[in-house]
Amino acid sequence: MPRLDHVAVESPDPARCGAFYERFLGARIVRADGHPLMAYVQGGAMAIHEQGGPGTHVAFRVSEEERRALRAKLDEAGIPNEERDHEIAVGLFFEDPDGRQLEAITYRGVE
């Protein structure tokens, strides 16, 4: 069953934004070259991208099997979708009926 993984946002200054979440919400901050700044809180995270990144979206963690089944359902329903390789994970991007961008993400090496 999918679970909330992260909410992605863009910021002109991800470090400043991450410091805010750390100071006021107690978020655990993780930085890795080539990836967004991650601000982890209980039950999920904020992925803080540089501007011009993938755009604001909500990501749900799924298994590889769940992602493949979801893609088949989306294709069957005629809902546009796109898989993107994030190196550490594969994300399936699509929109809900109101145009919100969603991602079904499967991390490599994680059950």
C-alpha positions, 0 to 999 in steps of 0.5 A: 500500500502506498505511503506518503514519502515526500512533498517536493518544493522549489526554493531560490535558497534550499539551504536557507529553507532547510534551516527553517524546517530544522530550526522550527520543526526539528527536521533532520536535514540531509544533503547529497550532491546531485539531489535535493536537500531533504528535510525529514520529519516524522512520517515523511519529508520535504524535498527542497529543490533548486528552482527549475527542478521537477516542480511542486509535487507529492510523492508516495512510496510504492514497491516496484510491483505497485509502480508497474501496476499503477502505470498499467492502470494509468495507461488503461485509463488514458492518463498521461504518465512519465517515469524518471530515473533519479539514480537512487529511485525511479519515479512515476509522475502523473496528475490527479483530476485537479492537475496536482502533480503526483509521483509514485516512487520506488527506491532501489535496494529498499524493500 
